[in-house]
Amino acid sequence: MPSDAGSMDWDDRWAEEDADAEVSGDAPTLRPPDSSPPSAPAAPGEATNEDGENDEDPEDEETDPYLGTTVGERYVIDDVLGEGGMGRVYLAHHKVIGKKMAIKILHAELAKDKEAVRRFVREAKAASSIGNAHIVDISDFGETEDGSTYFVMEHLDGYGLADLIEERGPLPSSMVCDIALQLCDGLAAAHRQNIVHRDLKPENVTLITQGNNDRFCKILDFGIAKVSTSQSATKLTMAGAVFGTPHYMSPEQAAGAAVDHRTDIYSLGVIFYEIASGTLPFNADNFMGILTQHMYRAPVPIRALVGAPDCDPGLEALILKCLSKKPDARYRTMEELADDIRKFLADGVPVAVQEMMARSGSFNVPADYFTSPTAAVVPATPQGPRKRLGPRYVAIAGVAAAVLIVLLVLMRDSTTTADTTAPATATEPQPTVAQQTSEISAPAEIAVLVYALPATAVAVVDGEEIKLPETFPVLKGGAFNLEIRAEGHITRPLVLDGSQAKVKVELKKEDRKTTVVPRPRPRPPTRPTGKDKGKSGGDYVEPKWSQ
């Protein structure tokens, strides 16, 4: 479709933009966190703007100079859909064929701003070059009669992902994975074109009905995307500028450091965390507080949030890997993340879980997440003068503590196995060996991951309560005895024989007539509320993005 750009050479402008890819003059102004709730989902037939917002202003409609006019000699402007920082989005139809379109017109006050026009051109060029069903399609580009720049995109009759979160709250794991796989597919296509989005958030994802899928995801707003002009140019330098939306920024973005495609993987991790838990991993009263948390604070595991829905530990491990502070500890590509999600859905052992079981130092989670609540954190290097344990060493110390616990448990188990008898209860007198769910190649000793429902369940080994999920060292063919307990549920004895990599235990609720002897159990952490909602505790490894 021809463009009416007139004397303006958009290809030359794009080439100029590519040459200046390292310049950060187009950095948008960060807006403070918005505490107001998102708008309700759009009604059927009502579209949202390019940011997934529905902020139509009736007064603006009455005075809008474009309403009722024809743009580019073929697009008739019918209505205002919404407005963003760069421009206003209109509902239009093609003058000849009648097809509905959405047209984004650059604000008049920005039309003569070279940097604003360059960013507007980049958004259109980037989105139209990707060629993926999950990226909003841009079909035309040009200038209005008064000199403002516009581009034409497909009309999306749907609602924003932010609206779905507001309406439904935490989503079930199957829906989380479905949305995640679609976003991975679209962003993988963008990354193959060397395009990094840099502003992923629920407001930039619209869900529409396409075929039999009533939650088909479309990714919008490539306004601050960066394009690398060669395969070797993998880093995108921002020269100290901060781009994006604070709640969804990667640590390297927050620090104004160089970024690559893995910044999108982190932002996706924030989105996955939010749709799985109903809350943000990091929040504060001002955006600098949020950026600081992205750089130095560990996210609270979803299962540790009081009142959070049951979240499968495998899915939680996937999300936390995406949220690793160091880019090298995240998934390397969107395709790799998608493969791990499919492995999780197939009841396999995702890479993130394998790393968790191996106590990998590159799997960045809170230092006490995979250790006993009563375990002491010890320095990773005991030699030399004793020093105060700083944030840089917290995760390493946690790994060392975990290894020490494993050795102690193994020694205890090896000396007591001969005298250990299976525990018995009135409801389940015989211990049940969990059925094999996935075979892995392993030495004689296997680390078996045990997780349970409800999320408050704990394992009891020799009278000691251990928070789940947890891994236990088991000799293949041996017997490791424990109990799974949860308040209001029937205690279940369990024997691990090393024939499996992970064991899932679902406890049955107690019958009302059953007499229960209360047992002491750890008090779960308090879920953040109010202005502190989403804050997490504990120091974290200081990021080193230059490595």
C-alpha positions as CSV (number, residue, x, y, z in Angstrom):
1,M,0.0,0.0,0.0
2,P,1.5,3.3,-1.0
3,S,2.4,6.0,1.5
4,D,1.8,9.7,1.3
5,A,4.9,10.7,3.0
6,G,5.5,13.3,0.4
7,S,9.1,14.6,0.2
8,M,10.1,12.8,3.4
9,D,12.4,9.8,2.8
10,W,11.6,7.4,5.6
11,D,14.2,4.8,4.5
12,D,16.9,7.5,4.9
13,R,15.5,8.5,8.3
14,W,15.6,4.9,9.4
15,A,19.2,4.5,8.2
16,E,20.0,7.6,10.2
17,E,18.4,6.1,13.2
18,D,20.4,2.9,12.8
19,A,23.6,4.9,12.7
20,D,22.6,6.6,15.9
21,A,21.5,3.5,17.7
22,E,23.9,4.2,20.6
23,V,22.5,7.7,21.2
24,S,20.0,8.0,24.1
25,G,18.4,11.3,23.3
26,D,15.1,9.7,22.8
27,A,14.7,8.5,26.3
28,P,11.2,9.1,27.5
29,T,10.5,10.8,30.8
30,L,9.8,8.2,33.6
31,R,6.4,8.7,35.1
32,P,5.9,7.9,38.8
33,P,4.1,4.6,39.7
34,D,0.4,5.0,39.1
35,S,-1.5,3.8,42.2
36,S,-4.9,4.0,40.5
37,P,-6.5,0.8,39.4
38,P,-6.5,-0.1,35.7
39,S,-9.6,0.6,33.7
40,A,-12.2,-2.2,33.3
41,P,-11.9,-4.4,30.2
42,A,-13.2,-3.0,27.0
43,A,-16.6,-4.1,26.1
44,P,-17.0,-6.3,23.0
45,G,-16.4,-4.2,19.9
46,E,-14.6,-1.5,21.9
47,A,-10.8,-1.4,21.2
48,T,-8.1,-0.1,23.5
49,N,-5.2,2.2,22.6
50,E,-1.6,1.2,21.8
51,D,-0.8,0.9,25.5
52,G,-3.8,-1.3,26.2
53,E,-5.5,1.7,27.8
54,N,-9.1,2.9,27.3
55,D,-8.8,6.5,28.2
56,E,-11.2,8.2,25.8
57,D,-12.0,11.8,26.7
58,P,-15.4,13.0,25.4
59,E,-14.3,16.7,25.6
60,D,-11.3,15.9,23.3
61,E,-13.6,14.2,20.9
62,E,-15.7,17.4,20.4
63,T,-12.6,19.5,19.6
64,D,-10.4,16.9,17.9
65,P,-9.4,18.3,14.5
66,Y,-9.1,14.9,12.9
67,L,-12.6,13.4,13.7
68,G,-14.6,13.0,10.5
69,T,-11.6,13.8,8.2
70,T,-9.8,11.6,5.8
71,V,-6.1,10.9,6.3
72,G,-3.9,9.8,3.4
73,E,-6.9,10.2,1.0
74,R,-8.2,6.7,2.1
75,Y,-8.6,6.5,5.9
76,V,-11.7,8.1,7.4
77,I,-11.3,8.9,11.1
78,D,-14.4,7.7,13.1
79,D,-13.5,7.9,16.8
80,V,-10.9,8.3,19.5
81,L,-9.6,5.1,21.0
82,G,-7.0,6.4,23.4
83,E,-4.0,8.5,23.9
84,G,-0.4,7.9,24.8
85,G,2.7,10.0,25.4
86,M,3.6,10.1,21.7
87,G,0.3,10.4,20.0
88,R,-3.4,9.7,19.9
89,V,-5.0,6.6,18.5
90,Y,-8.1,6.7,16.4
91,L,-10.6,4.2,15.1
92,A,-10.8,4.5,11.3
93,H,-12.1,2.7,8.2
94,H,-10.7,2.4,4.7
95,K,-12.6,4.7,2.4
96,V,-13.1,2.1,-0.3
97,I,-13.2,-1.4,1.3
98,G,-14.6,-0.3,4.7
99,K,-12.1,-2.3,6.8
100,K,-11.6,-1.1,10.3
101,M,-8.1,0.2,11.1
102,A,-6.4,1.9,14.0
103,I,-4.4,5.0,13.2
104,K,-1.8,6.5,15.5
105,I,-1.1,10.2,14.9
106,L,1.9,11.9,16.4
107,H,1.0,14.8,18.7
108,A,1.1,18.1,16.9
109,E,3.5,19.6,19.4
110,L,6.0,16.8,18.6
111,A,5.7,16.9,14.9
112,K,8.7,19.2,14.6
113,D,10.7,17.5,17.3
114,K,13.4,15.5,15.4
115,E,13.9,13.0,18.2
116,A,10.2,12.4,18.6
117,V,9.7,11.8,14.9
118,R,12.7,9.4,14.8
119,R,11.2,7.4,17.7
120,F,7.8,7.3,16.0
121,V,9.4,6.1,12.7
122,R,11.4,3.5,14.7
123,E,8.2,2.1,16.3
124,A,6.5,1.7,12.9
125,K,9.6,0.2,11.2
126,A,10.3,-2.2,14.0
127,A,6.8,-3.6,14.4
128,S,6.2,-3.9,10.7
129,S,9.5,-5.8,10.1
130,I,9.0,-8.6,12.6
131,G,6.3,-10.5,10.8
132,N,4.8,-12.5,13.6
133,A,1.2,-13.1,14.5
134,H,1.7,-12.0,18.1
135,I,3.1,-8.6,17.1
136,V,0.6,-5.8,16.1
137,D,0.7,-5.4,12.3
138,I,1.5,-2.0,10.9
139,S,0.6,-1.5,7.3
140,D,1.0,2.1,6.3
141,F,2.9,5.2,7.2
142,G,2.8,8.9,6.1
143,E,2.0,12.5,6.9
144,T,-1.2,14.3,7.5
145,E,-2.0,17.6,5.7
146,D,-0.9,19.6,8.7
147,G,2.5,17.9,8.8
148,S,1.9,15.4,11.6
149,T,3.3,11.9,11.2
150,Y,1.0,8.8,11.4
151,F,1.0,5.1,10.9
152,V,-1.8,2.6,10.3
153,M,-2.1,-0.6,12.3
154,E,-4.6,-3.4,12.7
155,H,-7.7,-2.7,14.8
156,L,-7.6,-4.9,17.9
157,D,-11.1,-5.7,19.3
158,G,-10.1,-7.0,22.7
159,Y,-8.9,-6.0,26.2
160,G,-5.5,-5.5,27.9
161,L,-3.7,-8.1,29.9
162,A,-3.7,-5.5,32.7
163,D,-7.5,-5.6,32.7
164,L,-7.5,-9.4,32.9
165,I,-5.2,-9.3,36.0
166,E,-7.4,-6.6,37.6
167,E,-10.6,-8.6,36.9
168,R,-9.4,-12.2,37.6
169,G,-6.4,-11.7,39.9
170,P,-3.9,-14.6,40.0
171,L,-4.4,-16.8,36.9
172,P,-4.1,-20.6,37.0
173,S,-0.8,-22.1,35.9
174,S,-2.2,-23.4,32.6
175,M,-3.4,-19.9,31.6
176,V,0.0,-18.4,32.8
177,C,1.9,-20.8,30.6
178,D,-0.4,-20.3,27.6
179,I,0.1,-16.5,27.7
180,A,3.8,-17.0,28.4
181,L,4.3,-19.2,25.3
182,Q,2.6,-16.7,23.1
183,L,4.7,-13.8,24.3
184,C,7.8,-15.9,23.9
185,D,6.9,-16.6,20.3
186,G,6.4,-13.0,19.4
187,L,9.5,-11.7,21.2
188,A,11.6,-14.5,19.8
189,A,10.7,-13.3,16.4
190,A,11.6,-9.7,17.3
191,H,14.9,-10.8,18.8
192,R,15.8,-12.7,15.6
193,Q,15.4,-9.3,13.8
194,N,17.8,-7.8,16.5
195,I,14.9,-5.8,17.9
196,V,14.7,-5.5,21.7
197,H,11.3,-4.2,23.0
198,R,12.5,-2.7,26.4
199,D,9.1,-1.7,27.6
200,L,7.2,-4.9,28.2
201,K,4.3,-4.6,30.6
202,P,0.7,-5.9,30.8
203,E,-0.6,-2.6,29.4
204,N,1.4,-3.4,26.2
205,V,-0.3,-6.8,25.7
206,T,-3.8,-7.0,24.2
207,L,-5.9,-10.2,24.2
208,I,-8.2,-10.8,21.3
209,T,-10.3,-13.6,19.8
210,Q,-8.6,-15.3,16.9
211,G,-10.0,-18.6,15.6
212,N,-10.8,-20.8,18.6
213,N,-8.4,-18.9,20.9
214,D,-10.2,-16.2,22.9
215,R,-6.9,-15.2,24.6
216,F,-4.7,-14.6,21.6
217,C,-1.9,-12.2,22.6
218,K,-0.8,-9.2,20.7
219,I,2.3,-7.2,21.7
220,L,2.1,-3.5,21.2
221,D,4.1,-0.3,21.5
222,F,7.7,-0.7,20.2
223,G,8.2,3.0,20.8
224,I,11.4,2.6,22.8
225,A,12.6,-0.5,21.0
226,K,16.2,-0.6,20.0
227,V,17.5,-2.1,16.7
228,S,20.9,-3.6,16.3
229,T,22.2,-3.1,12.7
230,S,24.4,-6.2,12.7
231,Q,24.4,-9.7,14.2
232,S,27.6,-8.9,16.1
233,A,26.1,-5.8,17.8
234,T,24.5,-7.7,20.6
235,K,24.7,-4.9,23.2
236,L,22.6,-1.8,23.2
237,T,24.2,1.1,25.0
238,M,22.0,3.6,26.8
239,A,24.8,5.9,28.0
240,G,23.4,6.1,31.5
241,A,19.9,6.9,30.4
242,V,17.0,5.0,31.9
243,F,14.3,3.6,29.5
244,G,11.0,1.8,30.2
245,T,8.4,1.5,32.9
246,P,10.0,1.1,36.4
247,H,7.9,-1.9,37.7
248,Y,9.0,-4.0,34.7
249,M,12.6,-2.8,34.2
250,S,15.6,-5.2,34.3
251,P,18.4,-4.4,36.8
252,E,20.7,-3.4,33.9
253,Q,18.0,-1.1,32.6
254,A,17.5,0.4,36.0
255,A,21.2,1.1,36.3
256,G,21.4,2.7,32.8
257,A,23.8,0.0,31.7
258,A,24.1,-1.8,28.4
259,V,21.2,-4.1,27.6
260,D,20.5,-6.9,25.1
261,H,17.6,-9.2,24.4
262,R,17.8,-10.6,27.9
263,T,16.3,-7.4,29.4
264,D,13.1,-8.5,27.7
265,I,13.4,-11.9,29.4
266,Y,13.6,-10.2,32.8
267,S,10.6,-8.0,32.0
268,L,8.6,-11.1,31.0
269,G,9.6,-12.6,34.3
270,V,8.0,-9.7,36.1
271,I,4.8,-10.1,34.0
272,F,4.7,-13.9,34.7
273,Y,5.2,-13.2,38.4
274,E,2.3,-10.7,38.4
275,I,-0.2,-12.9,36.5
276,A,0.7,-15.9,38.6
277,S,0.5,-14.1,42.0
278,G,-1.7,-11.1,41.4
279,T,1.0,-8.8,42.7
280,L,4.2,-7.2,41.5
281,P,7.5,-8.5,42.8
282,F,8.8,-5.0,43.5
283,N,6.9,-1.9,44.5
284,A,7.7,1.4,46.3
285,D,6.3,4.9,46.8
286,N,8.6,6.3,44.1
287,F,10.3,5.0,41.0
288,M,13.8,5.3,42.3
289,G,12.8,2.9,45.2
290,I,11.5,0.5,42.6
291,L,14.7,0.7,40.5
292,T,16.8,0.0,43.6
293,Q,14.8,-3.1,44.4
294,H,15.2,-4.4,40.9
295,M,19.0,-4.1,41.3
296,Y,19.5,-5.3,44.9
297,R,16.5,-7.1,46.3
298,A,15.4,-10.6,45.8
299,P,11.8,-11.3,44.8
300,V,9.6,-13.0,47.4
301,P,8.8,-16.5,46.1
302,I,5.2,-16.7,45.1
303,R,4.5,-19.7,47.4
304,A,5.7,-17.6,50.3
305,L,3.1,-14.9,49.8
306,V,0.3,-15.4,52.3
307,G,-3.0,-15.8,50.6
308,A,-1.4,-16.5,47.2
309,P,-2.9,-19.3,45.1
310,D,-1.1,-22.6,44.9
311,C,1.7,-22.2,42.5
312,D,3.6,-25.2,41.2
313,P,7.2,-25.1,42.3
314,G,8.3,-25.9,38.8
315,L,6.5,-22.8,37.4
316,E,7.8,-20.7,40.3
317,A,11.4,-21.9,39.4
318,L,10.9,-20.8,35.8
319,I,9.7,-17.3,36.9
320,L,12.5,-16.8,39.4
321,K,15.1,-17.8,36.8
322,C,13.8,-15.1,34.5
323,L,14.1,-12.7,37.4
324,S,17.8,-13.4,38.0
325,K,19.7,-10.2,38.6
326,K,22.6,-11.2,36.3
327,P,21.6,-11.6,32.7
328,D,23.9,-14.6,32.3
329,A,21.8,-16.4,35.0
330,R,18.6,-16.0,33.0
331,Y,17.4,-18.0,30.0
332,R,19.7,-17.3,27.1
333,T,16.9,-16.9,24.6
334,M,13.1,-16.7,24.4
335,E,13.2,-20.1,22.6
336,E,15.0,-21.6,25.6
337,L,12.4,-20.2,28.0
338,A,9.6,-21.6,25.8
339,D,11.2,-25.0,25.8
340,D,11.4,-25.0,29.6
341,I,7.7,-24.0,29.8
342,R,6.8,-26.9,27.5
343,K,8.9,-29.3,29.5
344,F,7.1,-28.2,32.7
345,L,3.7,-28.7,31.0
346,A,4.7,-32.2,30.0
347,D,5.5,-33.0,33.6
348,G,9.2,-33.1,32.8
349,V,12.0,-31.5,34.8
350,P,12.7,-27.9,33.6
351,V,16.2,-26.6,33.5
352,A,15.3,-24.1,36.2
353,V,14.3,-27.0,38.5
354,Q,17.5,-28.9,37.7
355,E,19.5,-25.9,38.6
356,M,17.5,-25.5,41.8
357,M,18.2,-29.2,42.8
358,A,21.9,-28.8,42.0
359,R,22.1,-25.7,44.2
360,S,23.6,-23.8,41.3
361,G,25.2,-20.5,42.3
362,S,23.9,-18.9,39.1
363,F,20.3,-19.5,40.0
364,N,19.5,-16.3,41.8
365,V,16.9,-16.7,44.5
366,P,16.8,-15.5,48.1
367,A,19.6,-17.1,50.2
368,D,17.2,-18.9,52.5
369,Y,14.7,-20.1,49.9
370,F,16.0,-23.6,49.5
371,T,17.3,-24.1,53.0
372,S,15.8,-25.1,56.3
373,P,14.1,-22.2,58.2
374,T,16.5,-23.0,61.1
375,A,19.6,-23.3,59.0
376,A,22.4,-20.9,59.8
377,V,24.0,-19.0,56.9
378,V,27.8,-19.5,56.9
379,P,30.5,-17.7,54.9
380,A,31.4,-19.3,51.6
381,T,35.1,-18.9,52.4
382,P,35.8,-19.6,56.1
383,Q,39.5,-18.9,55.9
384,G,41.0,-15.6,56.9
385,P,39.8,-12.9,59.2
386,R,36.1,-12.8,59.9
387,K,34.1,-10.1,58.0
388,R,30.6,-8.9,58.0
389,L,28.7,-10.8,55.3
390,G,27.7,-8.3,52.6
391,P,25.1,-8.5,49.9
392,R,27.6,-9.7,47.4
393,Y,28.1,-13.0,49.3
394,V,24.6,-13.7,50.6
395,A,23.6,-16.1,47.7
396,I,26.9,-17.9,47.9
397,A,26.6,-18.3,51.6
398,G,23.1,-19.7,51.1
399,V,24.5,-22.3,48.8
400,A,27.2,-23.3,51.2
401,A,24.6,-23.6,54.0
402,A,22.5,-25.8,51.8
403,V,25.4,-28.1,51.0
404,L,26.2,-28.4,54.7
405,I,22.6,-29.3,55.5
406,V,22.6,-32.0,52.8
407,L,25.7,-33.6,54.2
408,L,24.3,-33.6,57.7
409,V,21.0,-35.1,56.6
410,L,22.8,-37.7,54.6
411,M,25.0,-38.7,57.5
412,R,22.0,-38.9,59.8
413,D,20.0,-40.9,57.3
414,S,22.9,-43.4,56.6
415,T,23.3,-44.1,60.4
416,T,19.6,-44.5,61.2
417,T,18.1,-46.2,58.1
418,A,18.4,-49.7,59.7
419,D,16.5,-48.7,62.8
420,T,13.9,-46.5,61.0
421,T,10.4,-47.7,60.8
422,A,7.7,-46.3,58.6
423,P,5.5,-43.8,60.5
424,A,1.8,-44.7,60.8
425,T,-1.4,-42.7,61.1
426,A,-5.0,-43.8,61.7
427,T,-6.0,-42.8,58.2
428,E,-3.0,-44.0,56.2
429,P,-1.2,-46.8,58.1
430,Q,1.1,-47.7,55.3
431,P,3.7,-45.3,53.8
432,T,3.2,-44.7,50.1
433,V,6.2,-44.6,47.8
434,A,5.5,-41.9,45.3
435,Q,5.1,-43.2,41.7
436,Q,7.8,-42.4,39.2
437,T,7.1,-39.2,37.3
438,S,10.3,-38.7,35.4
439,E,13.5,-40.6,35.0
440,I,16.9,-38.8,34.9
441,S,20.3,-40.2,34.6
442,A,22.0,-39.8,37.9
443,P,24.7,-41.4,40.2
444,A,23.8,-43.6,43.1
445,E,22.8,-40.6,45.2
446,I,20.0,-38.5,43.8
447,A,18.6,-35.1,44.9
448,V,14.8,-35.6,45.0
449,L,12.6,-32.5,44.9
450,V,9.6,-32.8,47.1
451,Y,6.7,-30.3,46.9
452,A,3.2,-30.4,48.2
453,L,-0.3,-29.0,48.1
454,P,-1.4,-27.0,50.0
455,A,1.4,-24.5,49.7
456,T,1.6,-24.4,53.6
457,A,2.7,-28.0,53.8
458,V,6.0,-28.8,55.5
459,A,8.2,-32.0,55.5
460,V,9.1,-33.5,58.9
461,V,12.4,-35.4,59.2
462,D,13.3,-36.8,62.6
463,G,11.0,-34.2,64.3
464,E,12.4,-31.2,62.3
465,E,10.0,-29.3,60.1
466,I,11.4,-28.2,56.7
467,K,9.7,-25.7,54.4
468,L,8.7,-27.1,51.0
469,P,9.7,-27.3,48.2
470,E,13.0,-28.9,49.3
471,T,15.4,-31.4,47.8
472,F,16.5,-34.4,49.8
473,P,19.6,-36.6,49.1
474,V,18.5,-40.2,48.5
475,L,20.5,-43.3,47.7
476,K,19.0,-45.0,44.7
477,G,17.3,-48.2,46.1
478,G,17.5,-46.9,49.6
479,A,14.8,-45.5,51.9
480,F,14.5,-41.9,53.1
481,N,11.5,-41.5,55.5
482,L,9.6,-38.3,56.2
483,E,6.1,-37.0,56.8
484,I,4.2,-34.3,54.9
485,R,2.0,-32.2,57.2
486,A,-0.3,-29.2,56.9
487,E,-2.8,-27.7,59.2
488,G,-6.3,-28.9,58.5
489,H,-5.0,-31.8,56.4
490,I,-4.3,-35.5,57.0
491,T,-0.6,-36.1,57.6
492,R,0.9,-38.4,54.9
493,P,4.0,-40.5,55.5
494,L,6.4,-40.7,52.5
495,V,9.3,-42.9,51.6
496,L,11.8,-41.7,49.0
497,D,13.7,-44.6,47.2
498,G,15.6,-42.5,44.7
499,S,13.7,-43.8,41.7
500,Q,12.5,-40.3,40.7
501,A,13.6,-36.7,40.3
502,K,10.6,-35.0,41.8
503,V,7.7,-36.0,44.0
504,K,4.4,-34.1,44.3
505,V,2.2,-34.8,47.4
506,E,-1.4,-33.7,47.7
507,L,-2.7,-33.8,51.2
508,K,-6.4,-34.6,51.8
509,K,-8.4,-32.3,54.0
510,E,-9.3,-33.6,57.4
511,D,-12.8,-34.9,58.0
512,R,-14.7,-32.7,60.5
513,K,-15.0,-35.6,62.9
514,T,-11.3,-36.3,62.9
515,T,-9.5,-35.2,66.0
516,V,-6.2,-33.4,65.2
517,V,-3.4,-32.8,67.6
518,P,-2.0,-29.4,66.9
519,R,1.7,-29.4,66.0
520,P,4.0,-26.4,66.0
521,R,4.8,-25.1,62.5
522,P,6.7,-22.2,61.2
523,R,4.8,-19.0,60.8
524,P,4.6,-18.1,57.2
525,P,5.9,-14.7,56.1
526,T,3.4,-11.8,56.0
527,R,2.1,-10.9,52.6
528,P,3.1,-7.3,51.7
529,T,0.1,-5.0,51.7
530,G,-0.7,-1.4,51.1
531,K,2.2,0.8,50.0
532,D,4.6,-2.0,50.9
533,K,2.8,-4.5,48.7
534,G,5.3,-6.4,46.5
535,K,8.4,-5.5,48.6
536,S,10.7,-8.4,49.3
537,G,13.2,-9.0,52.1
538,G,16.8,-10.0,52.3
539,D,19.9,-8.7,50.6
540,Y,20.8,-9.9,47.2
541,V,23.9,-10.4,45.0
542,E,25.1,-7.1,43.7
543,P,24.7,-7.3,39.9
544,K,27.8,-7.1,37.6
545,W,26.5,-6.7,34.1
546,S,29.9,-6.0,32.6
547,Q,31.0,-9.6,33.2
